[in-house]
């Protein structure tokens, strides 16, 4: 029950932070939406910032795990494994009504300036994302899927930047297909 309440609070807070914004979401909003008392929320999280850190950590762990699993699935093409990660992102964004773009950039921009733990966790996520995409691209270069001579590390940075930009544009334009188009064009650069 205790773990379930904690997880429920994280999920509710995540939805509220993305839909209303961190600044405009109160602890009371989270309690009302979850049906969990304020004292129970404070049992799990000492502050709203600690709740934000839990939200960011939840997403980070989820996406990092998905990419780490795909890294080991060498029987599937590198491109397909990266596309599977993108599909996971898109399914979650579509479930939110195409709101919230990338939770990490949204939470980074909305979090308090002095929220060092939150900023560090988001930075860690992007480092891990770059490393895992880099490894997938290296596998694709090694197996001949992508052309030789390209820098997997530079392409991984380009991919992450293009993905983040396409997520923002997709929400702004209310057109999730922008993310898929960006991904398709990125892979055309590699062959």
N, C-alpha and C positions, 0 to 999 in steps of 0.2 A: 504494500500500500504506500509506504513512504517513498520508495523509488518511483512508483507510478505517479504520485503527486508531483515529484520533482520533474520527471519527464514531461508531464502534462503542462506544468508551468513553463518549461522551456519552449514547448511547441506553441503554446498560446502567446507567450511573449514574442516569439519569433514572428508570428503572423501580425501581431499588433505593431511591432517595431517597423516591419516592412510596409504595412498599410498606412499607419498614422505617422510614423517617424518615431525615433527613440525619444526625442525631446518632448513630443506631444502625447506620449503614452505614459500614463501614471501607474503606480503600483496598484492603485484601486481598479484601474481598467483591467489589469491582469487578473486580479482577484475576482472581479465580477464575471469576466468572461470564462474563467476556469471553474468558478464555484468553490474555490479554495479560500479559506480565511486568510486575512492579512498575517496573523500570527503564524500560521502554517507556512506561508510564503517566506516570512522572515526566519523560520526554522531552517529552511533550505538555502536562502540567500540573504546575506546581511544588508545588501543594498541593491538598488536598481542597476548600478554598474556591475555588480557581481552577477546579477541575472543576465546582463548583456554579455559578459564574458562566457557564461555557460552556454548561451545561444550561439555565440561565435565558435566556441570549442565544439559544440555538437555538430554544426555544419562542417567545420574543418575536419573533424574525425570522419564524418560520413563521406565526404568527397575524397579525402586522402585514401581511405580504405578502398573505395571503388576503383581509384586509379592504381593502387598497389596490386589489387587483384588482377586488373587487366594487364599489368606489366608481366605477370607470369603466364598469361594465356597466349603463348607464342604460336599456337596453331592458327590463331586468328590474325589477320593482317594488322599492322600497327595503325593504319588509317582507321580501320573498323573499330579498334579498341578505343581510339581517341573519340571517334564519333559516338560510341556508346556512352562515354562520359558526357558528351554534349547533350545527348538524348536524355540522360538523367537530369541534367540541369533544366532542360526545356520542359520535361514532364512536371517538374516541381514549379516552374514559373507559370506554366499553363494552369496548374491546379490553384494557383494564387490569382487567377484572372489576368495574367500577363503583367502583374505588378511586382515590384521588388527587385527587378533586374538581378544583379549579382549581390547576394546578401553581404559579402565581405566589403565590397566598395561602398555599399549603402551604409553599413554599420560603421565603417571607418570614418566616413564623412559626417555621420550624425553623432558619433560618440564624443564625450567631453575631451577637450584638449589634453587633460592630465590623466586620461584613462590608459596608462602605460601598458597594463596587462592585456587589455583589449587590443591595442595597437600592435603589441608584440605578437599576439596570437594570429592576428590577421597577416602581419608580415611573414610569420612562420608559414602560414598556409600558402602564400604566394611563392615562397622559396621552395616549398615541397612541390607545389604544382609545377613550377618551372623544372625542377629536377626530374619529376616523373614524366612530364611531356618530353623533356630532353632525352631520357632513356628510351621512351617509345620511338622517338624520331631516329635515334641511333640504331635501334633494332630495324627500323624500316630502311635505313641507309644500308646497313649490313646485309639485309636479305634482298636488296635490289629493288625494293618497292619505291624508294625515293632515290633521286639521282645522287651519285657520289660527289664529294667535294663541297657539299653545303655544310655549313656549321649548324649542327643540331642545337647547340646552345642558343645561338642567335635566332634560329627559327623558332625555338621554344618561347623566347621572349616576344617575338613577333606574334606568335599564335596567342599567347596569353593576352597581349595588348589588344589584338584584333577581337578576341572573344569578349573581353570586357567592354570594349567600345560597341560591339554589336549588341550586347545585352542591354546597354543603356539606350541605344538607338531603337532597338526592338520595343522597349517599353514606351519610349517617347512617341514612336510612330504607331504603336499598338499593332505591331506586325512581327510576330515571332519568327517568320520565315527569313528575316534578315540574318538571324544567327546561323541558320543552315546555309544560306547563300555565302556568307562570310567564310564559313568552314570549308565549303566546296571550293571556293576561289583560293583559299590558303593552300589546300592540297594540290591544286593545279600548278602552283608555283614550285612545288617540290618535285614534280615529275618531268 
